[in-house]
Amino acid sequence: MNKRVEVQAAATITGAEAAVEMLQAHGVEVIFGLCGDTSLPLYDALARTPHGMRHILTRDERHAAYMADGYARVSGKVGVCEGPSGGGATYILPGVVEANESSVPLLCITTDVAVSSRGRYTLTEIDQGALMRPATKWNAVLNRSADIPHAFRAAFNRMTTGRPGAAHLSLPYDVQNGPVERADVWADPSLGRVPARRAAPDPFCVELAGKLLRGAKNPLFICGGGVVTSGAEAELIELAERLSAPVATTISGRGAIADDHPLAVGVVGSNGGTVETRQIVDAADLVCFVTCRAGSVTTERWRHPAPGKAKIVHLDIDPAVISVNYPTDVPLVGDARLALTALNEALAAVKRPLDAHTVQKAREHKFARFRMLASSGDKPILPERLVATLADALDPDAQLVLDPGTPCPYFSAYFPVRGTGRRIFSNRAHGALGYAMAAAIGAHVACPAVKTVAVMGDGSFGMCAGELETIVRLKLPLTMIVISNSVYGWIKAGQKSGYGGRYFSVDFTPTDHARVAEAFGVKGWRVSEPDELAGALAAALAHGGPSLVDVVCQPLQDAKAPVSEWVA
Ligand SMILES: Cc1ncc(C[n+]2csc(CCOP(=O)(O)OP(=O)(O)O)c2C)c(N)n1
């Protein structure tokens, strides 16, 4: 009798144990999450079994997902977050949808009421499958513990092949406690990071694209985040130099090319583009979108480039995004690195002399205006001064995470990316306030060797302040910068530029964020004197533990730079 029990114990494990083993088997190192009643079996499996993974307890499930997102963007590995049923599932959703729409591989695990309790007005019950369906690339609510290994394999496969994205798995309470055959618990660890399966584009389309690029007088590359995700920066630069073609990026595409490269245009579009970058887009007779969806922000609502004015080559891993917004002359469906390598081969005979005159002139013009504002002693402190001072103070390899509001457009336009790779990012799919602090935690966990800084508006700070406790508990040497202007400034600027200055319900009272930070145990500085900014930033960056600088800044509606360019 005893022997039979022993054999059975060796052959099967619980669903929760299988879930933990499946994560480990896919190479997961860290899980961000928050506990709940329905998660007790999962937490117990994490507590009991020797899996080697780290669990980071968060103070809100939304931030667990943002941490997983930041971790995935920097590491290229699947970011994992988890939360319980009901409020946990609804709170985690914003981070899942941001990752999915930003093509970030993120696995969201929610636990759920028992299958046997469904439909009986059970506390926290909601149809999690329906909730998560539009927010994910793939999702499943499991009914049987035996399905756990297969479901995890499917989730990892979908997250890291083709267009990266989010997956959701719901593990009901009794499914976590049911049996799973140990022999079923296996994984392909290469599915733990992106890009897991590279696919090359049709050689015929490569030939056609090569012909168009060769024949174009003013070709321009507009690159999204897939260049960095695919590790295609060198191939992109080789192709651009071969053609002497300028390279612009979206906000998510920053790091495809270093900003000091002679052909680097910087960010284009309505959230960080300027008159000068727009002129370069308008001058192109061929635009090659590289891993860029040609969405509303990058193209300033599909006006730049103007449809029909330039020939369009569109390269993306996802065929669904091609020809959606522009009539496309040549579609290239495939992995960026393979496709750009193929284009380089097709154009091997081409080597145009480098002519970066137009790009240089545009850059000089843009930065002349910026430098003037950046050296201003105006009070409240101008955002330009903050950008310039931080650029001077930070190591080139530092990681910067930006919230919407003032941070994203100003840092996208003017903060220099020194080198390639993902060093600066923002949540550009939904642009929800309150992303940067948590995403910076994830970025730091992924790459602790470099300094990580989160820049947020005070509107964003109000939506994420609770995670200061997580930062203090984990003793993370992050630096947070709050652009303090007591207003939802981006919206107020929109009311000014588009609605005759009829300001309505956008102002709030000032908060001393440095004192809030101190209450959590974060070292804080509050700066309102322009001359004190550099010293405060240097001290905060040098501080060994968590630090926060509250910068009393000029609100966006009073911006000296033509912010109306940015407001859609
Ligand atoms: C969750 C969420 N709600 C509303 C918005 C709309 N929105 C975009 S920018 C913005 C104002 C941002 O204010 P703040 O963080 O204080 O930065 P500021 O613009 O003042 O620099 C708002 C409300 C949003 N992006 N996200």
The ligand as a Gaussian input file, in Angstrom:
#p B3LYP/6-31G(d) Opt

LIG

1 1
 C       -4.558000      56.446000     -16.971000
 C       -4.630000      57.664000     -17.821000
 N       -5.654000      58.516000     -17.660000
 C       -5.716000      59.643000     -18.442000
 C       -4.777000      59.888000     -19.388000
 C       -4.872000      61.096000     -20.297000
 N       -3.722000      61.973000     -20.101000
 C       -2.693000      62.019000     -20.976000
 S       -1.509000      63.074000     -20.533000
 C       -2.357000      63.512000     -19.160000
 C       -1.820000      64.569000     -18.226000
 C       -0.549000      64.147000     -17.575000
 O       -0.383000      64.865000     -16.390000
 P        0.933000      64.757000     -15.555000
 O        1.293000      63.367000     -15.287000
 O        0.786000      65.632000     -14.371000
 O        2.028000      65.330000     -16.540000
 P        2.068000      66.769000     -17.248000
 O        1.318000      66.662000     -18.519000
 O        1.482000      67.782000     -16.334000
 O        3.520000      66.967000     -17.466000
 C       -3.556000      62.834000     -19.053000
 C       -4.547000      63.005000     -17.955000
 C       -3.749000      58.933000     -19.518000
 N       -2.780000      59.071000     -20.426000
 N       -3.695000      57.859000     -18.707000

